[in-house]
Amino acid sequence: MPEPFRRAIVDYHRKESPGTIVVDSDNHYLYLVQDGGKAIRYGVTVGEEALAFSGIARVGNMAEWPKWTPTADIHKRIEGLPASVPGGIDNPLGARALYLYQAAATPCSGFTAPTSRNISAPRSPRAASA
């Protein structure tokens, strides 16, 4: 894994409460907010839906070694993909996934990530949380 995407404790100066997860989908980072102006930063894979998502969501599901089913759009762009890829070391989703929902049955995004609590997904790192 490239160094910038390895887990790191970083300075964090936004207003979210400790325990909140903030996803910076543009830069492929997830921040788990800690006390004292710090956060644990993880590199994450961001699903297509997440690229346009901004707002507050809840974790609707978590998966260990999730199966990946490429969308029809991905199949159009990348020739020769299988219909699905089982969980495992060769799966581009990685070892863990969070599936986020804005309403009870409306998925908004999927992230490969370490843990879950409250989720804030600003459009950019400088955007204000909802």
C-alpha positions in Angstrom: 0.0 0.0 0.0 1.4 3.4 -0.9 2.6 5.4 2.2 0.0 8.2 1.9 -2.8 5.7 2.3 -1.5 3.9 5.3 -3.1 4.4 8.7 -1.7 7.5 10.4 -2.6 9.8 13.3 -3.0 13.3 11.9 -3.9 16.8 13.1 -7.7 17.4 12.6 -9.1 20.9 13.1 -12.8 20.6 12.1 -15.7 20.6 14.5 -16.9 16.9 14.5 -17.1 15.1 17.8 -14.7 12.3 18.7 -16.0 9.0 17.3 -17.3 10.7 14.1 -16.1 9.3 10.8 -15.5 11.8 8.0 -15.0 10.5 4.5 -13.1 12.7 2.1 -14.1 10.9 -1.1 -12.2 13.2 -3.4 -8.9 12.3 -1.8 -9.8 8.7 -0.8 -9.4 9.2 3.0 -11.5 8.4 6.0 -10.9 10.2 9.3 -11.9 8.7 12.6 -12.1 11.9 14.8 -10.2 11.6 18.2 -9.9 13.9 21.2 -7.4 16.7 21.2 -7.6 17.9 17.6 -6.4 14.5 16.2 -7.9 11.9 13.9 -6.9 8.5 12.6 -6.6 8.8 8.8 -7.1 5.7 6.6 -6.8 5.4 2.9 -10.1 4.1 1.4 -11.6 2.9 -1.8 -14.6 4.9 -2.7 -17.6 3.5 -4.6 -19.0 5.3 -7.6 -22.1 6.5 -5.7 -19.8 8.1 -3.1 -18.1 10.4 -5.6 -21.3 12.6 -5.8 -22.4 12.1 -2.2 -22.3 14.9 0.3 -24.0 15.0 3.7 -24.7 12.9 6.8 -25.3 9.2 6.5 -25.6 6.1 8.7 -23.8 2.8 8.4 -26.4 0.4 7.1 -24.1 -2.6 6.7 -20.5 -3.6 7.3 -18.8 -6.5 5.5 -15.5 -8.4 6.0 -14.0 -9.4 2.7 -16.9 -8.1 0.6 -17.8 -9.5 -2.8 -17.5 -6.9 -5.6 -20.0 -6.8 -8.4 -18.9 -4.3 -11.1 -21.7 -2.1 -12.4 -22.8 -2.1 -16.0 -20.9 1.2 -16.5 -17.7 -0.3 -15.1 -18.1 -3.2 -17.5 -18.4 -0.8 -20.4 -15.2 1.0 -19.4 -13.1 -2.1 -18.5 -13.3 -5.0 -20.9 -13.1 -8.5 -19.6 -14.2 -8.1 -16.0 -16.0 -11.0 -14.4 -19.6 -10.6 -13.3 -18.4 -10.6 -9.7 -15.2 -11.0 -7.7 -15.4 -12.9 -4.4 -13.9 -11.4 -1.3 -10.2 -12.0 -0.8 -6.8 -10.6 -1.5 -7.4 -10.1 -5.2 -10.7 -8.1 -4.7 -10.3 -4.4 -5.3 -12.7 -3.6 -2.4 -10.2 -4.8 0.2 -10.7 -6.4 3.6 -13.5 -4.3 5.0 -16.5 -2.3 3.7 -18.9 0.2 5.1 -22.2 0.7 3.2 -23.8 4.1 3.9 -27.4 5.1 3.8 -29.1 8.5 3.9 -32.6 7.1 4.5 -33.7 3.7 5.8 -33.6 2.0 2.3 -31.6 4.4 0.2 -28.0 3.5 -0.3 -25.7 6.5 -1.0 -22.2 5.0 -1.0 -19.9 2.2 -0.1 -16.4 2.6 1.4 -13.7 0.2 2.2 -13.0 1.3 5.8 -12.0 0.2 9.3 -14.9 0.9 11.7 -18.2 2.9 12.1 -20.1 5.4 14.1 -21.5 8.7 12.8 -20.6 9.5 9.2 -20.0 12.9 7.6 -19.1 12.9 3.9 -18.2 16.4 2.8 -17.8 17.1 -0.9 -14.2 18.3 -0.2 -12.0 18.5 2.9 -12.9 22.2 3.2 -16.7 21.8 2.9 -18.7 22.3 6.1 -20.5 19.3 7.6 -24.3 19.2 7.4 
